[in-house]
Amino acid sequence: MLLPFSACLLRWANAALLILRVGSLGVPEPLLRELPPGIVVQNSVEVPADRANAIGERLGGQIERLTNSVIQGHGVPLKVNVNSCADEAGAGAIYRALAKPYPLSVRKGLMVME
């Protein structure tokens, strides 16, 4: 028996939402685990500690954790880097080193996002 088109579409949408919810659980960046409707994580990786340390040294502060992610909002991809810094001074130095105007660069406590 064939289902009406609307029933098939509803089942597909529910399955897609479940996949997105389950897929977001594996995202290494906690800030990207719960996104508004229409925004999904395409790719997200945690940068190895030695590489994060080297980047922190270059930017002037100690990075405890660095993630590189690509999110997509309504068909438009956007790269998001989240630097979790060791202290206030390091977060300030990294934020100033990035020197990108808001909203391209945002600081919230010890996190600097670009």
Summary of the structure (lengths in Angstrom):
residues: 114
radius of gyration: 18.2
end to end distance: 51.4
largest distance: 65.8
contacts: 299
relative contact order: 0.13
helix: 40%
strand: 31%
